[in-house]
Amino acid sequence: MIEYRVGNSLDLDQVIELYKASTLGERRPVEDRERMRAMLRMANLTVTAWDGDLMVGIARSLSDFAYVTYLSDLAVRLSHQKQGIGRELIRITRRESGPETYIVLLSAPKAVEYYPRIGFKPHPSAWILRADDTLL
Ligand SMILES: CC(C)(COP(=O)(O)OP(=O)(O)OC[C@H]1O[C@@H](n2cnc3c(N)ncnc32)[C@H](O)[C@@H]1OP(=O)(O)O)[C@@H](O)C(=O)NCCC(=O)NCCS
């Protein structure tokens, strides 16, 4: 029985451990605690999944709750993947975002086939400016 919670009052070490246990930690600054702390504190829509006392999934988003929600991190513990937890985390994120809000995200390479499978559409004109890109 998996329980879902909304909110970011979470133990930083447990969150970092979950990122690693899902493999998303390979693509996030998990060795930089202060950056991870800021990521957790400043995200304004975080949903977690719990198997008893064990955090098994997280969806960490930034939302204006009116127009758009950026789903930055979705991670499910390897031992708990493919049980519908990722989909439920997104469903709750969407519910909390509000009925007129759309979700935008960048897929990790391991999840490029996941998002279309659960209903996401590709966007042909998505653009990013990385921290080390020059603004011309
Ligand atoms: C991607 C991830 C969040 C999916 O979570 P999950 O709880 O395992 O996924 P769900 O159980 O909700 O899967 C829903 C469906 O997608 C399928 N699916 C799961 N992972 C998939 C993947 N990587 N590629 C394609 N399909 C996938 C499931 O089999 C399931 O199919 P079904 O409806 O036919 O049963 C999880 O695998 C994960 O944490 N991966 C590592 C971190 C990562 O890449 N995160 C994405 C960052 S953008």
The ligand as an ORCA input file, in Angstrom:
! r2SCAN-3c Opt
* xyz 0 1
  C      10.734      7.077    -15.241
  C      10.156      6.650    -13.892
  C       9.893      7.874    -13.049
  C       8.866      5.876    -14.135
  O       8.256      5.581    -12.883
  P       7.490      4.204    -12.654
  O       6.780      4.297    -11.357
  O       8.431      3.080    -12.826
  O       6.471      4.196    -13.883
  P       4.948      3.685    -13.890
  O       4.846      2.444    -13.083
  O       4.062      4.822    -13.578
  O       4.821      3.302    -15.435
  C       3.664      3.545    -16.214
  C       3.820      2.767    -17.498
  O       5.038      3.131    -18.174
  C       5.890      1.977    -18.297
  N       7.264      2.408    -18.057
  C       7.856      2.591    -16.870
  N       9.132      3.053    -17.030
  C       9.318      3.138    -18.361
  C      10.427      3.535    -19.155
  N      11.597      3.952    -18.612
  N      10.277      3.506    -20.515
  C       9.108      3.118    -21.075
  N       8.023      2.721    -20.364
  C       8.128      2.728    -19.015
  C       5.413      1.005    -17.265
  O       5.724     -0.317    -17.623
  C       3.929      1.263    -17.266
  O       3.328      0.647    -18.387
  P       1.847     -0.017    -18.316
  O       0.890      1.128    -18.133
  O       1.724     -0.697    -19.614
  O       1.880     -0.924    -17.129
  C      11.115      5.697    -13.138
  O      11.394      4.595    -13.955
  C      12.430      6.352    -12.729
  O      12.527      6.901    -11.645
  N      13.464      6.273    -13.598
  C      14.785      6.762    -13.283
  C      14.829      8.252    -13.141
  C      14.345      8.965    -14.368
  O      14.794      8.741    -15.475
  N      13.386      9.878    -14.144
  C      12.820     10.710    -15.164
  C      13.442     12.043    -15.066
  S      12.817     13.126    -16.314
*
